[in-house]
Amino acid sequence: MDMERGALGGLRIADFSRVLAGPYATMLLADLGADVVKVERPGAGDETRQWRPPADEHGTSTYFLGVNRNKRSVVLDLSDRRDRERARALVAESDVLLENFRPGAMERLGLGYEELKERHPRLVYCSISGFGAGDGAAIPGYDLLVQAVGGLMSVTGEPGGEPMKAGVALVDVITGLHAALGIMAALRHREATGRGQRVEVNLLSSLLSAMVNQSSAYAVAGVVPGRMGNAHPSIAPYETFPTADRPLALAVGNDAQFAALTTVLGRPDLADDERFRTNPERVGHRAELRELLGERLRTAGADHWSAALLAAGVPAGPVNTLDEAFAFAGRLGLPGIVTTSPPAHGGESRQVASPIVLSASPVEYHLPPPELGEHTQDIFGDTDPGSLD
């Protein structure tokens, strides 16, 4: 196999992570050409292999398939001395190690950063945790828990209603993005200095950073935001509205767009109404504005209004289901679903396309998500621990 392909060709990552944040980070890097060797436990492997339904036609969890393409899988029992030696040999041939064990676990296995950096000073060592390696080290890092204690659920849901989680494990994804960025920064530093370093990211800090305007409202002005449904605390109209058939999202970001909206709706007078002339005034009279816009929007369907408003330069669109979202991306010529090659299990593996587009070194889909331990023999062979092919 050619492991020198892509923007990150020639880079090897020893991936000791599982579930979502770590595997998402390493998949992003694998899509860009890194050789990712996924270390899994014997028997069950990554927990997400068992997270089903749904599954593909071969019974493989779609959760696992969604974040593990372009990787090679090896099985190592890290409680076994011989396999720990194999793990150290893998690290010796790697540029990056990524792990998301409980803080302290890798140290107990003889794979901690302080020990490895002495042997491998160029190693970039990335640790992902739920709540850091200090007082929060013992708290399990599950996405739902972080959404709850990190404040995201407090601003998600209807006013006066039950706090709600996001419809996807958003904190894990955000943390994976931060991990990938931190790894790339550390590799750039290594280019300049010849030395690796430790990269640490945690779910709670990643969420607090990703809540951007809501976090800033508290940090700067002491404002503790609450649930507003689909409305925005600082922009109006910026929410969903009922139409004759299904909800429509309006994202009006400036006064010119608001004037265009009122013209399309046949109420140009609203743009000159002293309650709605500027965004702060519209935010202050949100309820009246919503009622007036809703009267017009309920006279036709979401697709009608979306087409008319987009033609006038007003950001608007229906609330799509996921199949409709993929179809929409296809109509725009954007990548949606791709297939990996060579085929997995005797058939093609359908994957969600990477959102990263590079003109000179594009993303490639050269390996399907691996079977458990599929590449153990290829990488370790029958040789003594410490040898890699």
Stockholm file with secondary structure:
# STOCKHOLM 1.0

chainA/1-389         MDMERGALGGLRIADFSRVLAGPYATMLLADLGADVVKVERPGAGDETRQWRPPADEHGTSTYFLGVNRNKRSVVLDLSDRRDRERARALVAESDVLLENFRPGAMERLGLGYEELKERHPRLVYCSISGFGAGDGAAIPGYDLLVQAVGGLMSVTGEPGGEPMKAGVALVDVITGLHAALGIMAALRHREATGRGQRVEVNLLSSLLSAMVNQSSAYAVAGVVPGRMGNAHPSIAPYETFPTADRPLALAVGNDAQFAALTTVLGRPDLADDERFRTNPERVGHRAELRELLGERLRTAGADHWSAALLAAGVPAGPVNTLDEAFAFAGRLGLPGIVTTSPPAHGGESRQVASPIVLSASPVEYHLPPPELGEHTQDIFGDTDPGSLD
#=GR chainA/1-389 SS CCCCCSTTTTCEEEEECCSSHHHHHHHHHHHTTCEEEEEECTTTCSGGGGCCSSBCTTSCBHHHHTTCTTEEEEECCTTSHHHHHHHHHHHHTCSEEEECSCTTHHHHTTCCHHHHHHHCTTCEEEEEESSCSSTTTTSCCCHHHHHHHTSTGGGSSCTTSCCCCCSSCHHHHHHHHHHHHHHHHHHHHHHHHSCCCEEEEEHHHHHHHHTHHHHHHHHHHCCCCCCCTTCCSSCSSEEEECCSSSCEEEECCSHHHHHHHHHHTTCGGGGGSTTTSSHHHHHHTHHHHHHHHHHHHTTSCHHHHHHHHHHTTCCEEECCCHHHHHHHHHHTTCCCEEEEEEEETTEEEEEECCSCCCSSSCCCCCSCCCCTTTTHHHHHTTSCTTCCC
#=GC SS_cons         CCCCCSTTTTCEEEEECCSSHHHHHHHHHHHTTCEEEEEECTTTCSGGGGCCSSBCTTSCBHHHHTTCTTEEEEECCTTSHHHHHHHHHHHHTCSEEEECSCTTHHHHTTCCHHHHHHHCTTCEEEEEESSCSSTTTTSCCCHHHHHHHTSTGGGSSCTTSCCCCCSSCHHHHHHHHHHHHHHHHHHHHHHHHSCCCEEEEEHHHHHHHHTHHHHHHHHHHCCCCCCCTTCCSSCSSEEEECCSSSCEEEECCSHHHHHHHHHHTTCGGGGGSTTTSSHHHHHHTHHHHHHHHHHHHTTSCHHHHHHHHHHTTCCEEECCCHHHHHHHHHHTTCCCEEEEEEEETTEEEEEECCSCCCSSSCCCCCSCCCCTTTTHHHHHTTSCTTCCC
//
